[in-house]
Amino acid sequence: MSAIKDITQLSKLVANKHSWAAAKAFKSYEMNEADRVALSHCAIDLLSIFPPVAGACALMSAALAVGLERHMKAPIHVVAGTLAVEGVPVFGDRRPIDGSLVFSTSSPDWDGHAWVMIGPYVVDISIFRTAYSAEGSARLARHIDLTFAPKKGLYVDHWKRTRQMGLNYEPQYVLSADEVTSLMGGAFHVIKQARPASSS
């Protein structure tokens, strides 16, 4: 599937994977202060326990989505596609992705990007960590340095405004609940492997 250009198209993809009621809630959602606080706490908690590993956007997004669902009554979906900086892809190549194949494993091997959407809001928990890492795209790192304050951990913005920040989130696939659960298993494995061995 080609990249989706507007929230109406994306809500149809949500409906295909979930339900029309889910799509309606997704399209009409507006973030309130309580949800912002819950989002901040969940992100801080995850960033504190998830090790800095490359290519973990899908695992981190799934883990964040699962955590958010426990604390918020909001339309939360993990979305996959292409991330472009100033119109140039840095993750993904805008070609169709077979999401059901890519996300059939708890540790997907692909070159695209995954993020969370809470209604029309993009929530990207991996972008800054990736930009600051040795494995990150030089184009992304340069853009992040010039556009944002240092040491940020979470990017949240309305999907339409992300383009004004020079970031193009181009959705191509909405993950199912089962796919998110599978990725959460992969995230748990990564977190568990990073913990020091118990002394007992």
Beta strands, then each sheet from edge to edge (+ up, - down):
strand 1: 76-85
strand 2: 88-91
strand 3: 113-118
strand 4: 121-124
strand 5: 155-158
strand 6: 167-174
sheet 1: 2+ 1- 3+ 4- 5+
sheet 2: 2+ 1- 6+
end
